[in-house]
Amino acid sequence: NTYDFGLVGLGVMGRNFILNVADNGFTAFGNDLDEEKVNALIEEGGNEEKVNATSSVATFAQGLSTPRKIMLLVPAGKVVDIVIDNLLPHLDKGDIIIDGGNSFFTDTDRREAYLQEKGINFFGAGVSGGAKGARKGPSIMPGGSRDAYQHVKPIFEAVSAKYKGEPCVAYLGPKSAGNYVKMVHNGIEYGLMQLTSEIYDLLKKAGDLTNEELHRTYASWNAGRLQSFLVEITSEIFEQKDDLGDGHLVDKILDKAKQKGTGKWTSQNAMDLGIPVPTIDVAVSMREISALKEERVKADELYGRPIPESVVKKTLVNKAESALYFAFIITYAQGMHQLADASKEYGYELELGEIAKIWRAGCIIRAALLADITQAFKADAGLQNLLLSPSFLDKVQETVGATRELVAYGATNGIPLPGLSNALTYFDAYTSSRLPLNLIQAQRDYFGSHTYERLDKEGIFHTEWED
Ligand code: 6PG
């Protein structure tokens, strides 16, 4: 019984994570069926006392100190169940399995119940930050048994990203809380990616910005209030030359975005909860529309589009910065709102301030804004929506005007800005004390006797509407 930490699945993420564990003074043992991956890790680790690997599940389990702490970094879905069943005969009561993949939260609940019967603790822990994050410090979102977390905590705190010295990991809640939070993280990720992409489209079509200018623009934004991982990598993407030909790589990439499902799950579950997250919804829809490349090409020939009126570059860039900031805020607001509601629905007891806090570094949606969001939820743990936080009032007021102008420009000039316009519509609807949905209630009652409530009297009403 020697190694402190075990890891199953030595793909890029697994290999990087285990090397990170070893770098932080813990001994680590890897397991993968693929001998090549096993050997690659042993070679890269350099010292078998600190980091070792085996293709044998029995050897792996025997080589871990108890309670065993075994993290799985394998593809979400059936593989997780198979790996768990392969491990089970070699485990003892009190051992801990941590699923670090993007598993669907109800799968995590099912697995936790299954393993609880056998005396094994199960964690669903979202890990964000890609391959680099896994190696240098990811944001980790664990959910499961609070007691068992104490065994994992020192390792996770050591390997996680740090924001001003504070680890980007915290115990988030029972059951599938960790996977749920990671799912919403990814929904927000989809929203922010859609927004950065459509602003790029706008700058290019309306302002004729070259890739060099786009690079400089996003880089300068990244030095200000929009500072974030996604804006930063976007600025770098515009610089990348094509190694297979002339020009910039970004112009050669097929405009069809793939997805593995987490953004879609966020939207689907938001619908189930009855929480509006339209910026995330439309980000998913845009990936779907992007997949219809051939149809889009045909339709483009049929309909064409207006030639964008020219604008002053500098003004456009400034407005775009404001609008992107506005829409980023709205996207986080929607995601946090979903988390607040899911917490009640599923009994997660989430602390939104803690979640925003561990998103400040390491993860894909890390951004300067998250420090403000952390403060807003720390100041008021019961905050219903970020838009109701006094600290966000000025930020939103100051940027909504530019957003209106750009959304109007996009509509007039045939440039699709679905993320931006949905963020604005969400804002306008959320801040309307009176919406025209009284008419929908009247229609429902008219054709289906579905009843309605009144502004001026208590009770449930139905009217015999006159034909
Ligand atoms: C992260 C990411 C990651 C996710 C990719 C791909 O936080 O590191 O969210 O977990 O797998 O972003 O997602 P799509 O293939 O759905 O775009």
Residues whose N, C-alpha, C, O or C-beta is under 5 A from the ligand:
A	BS01	6PG	V127 S128 G129 G130 N186 K258 Q259 K260 G261 T262 I364
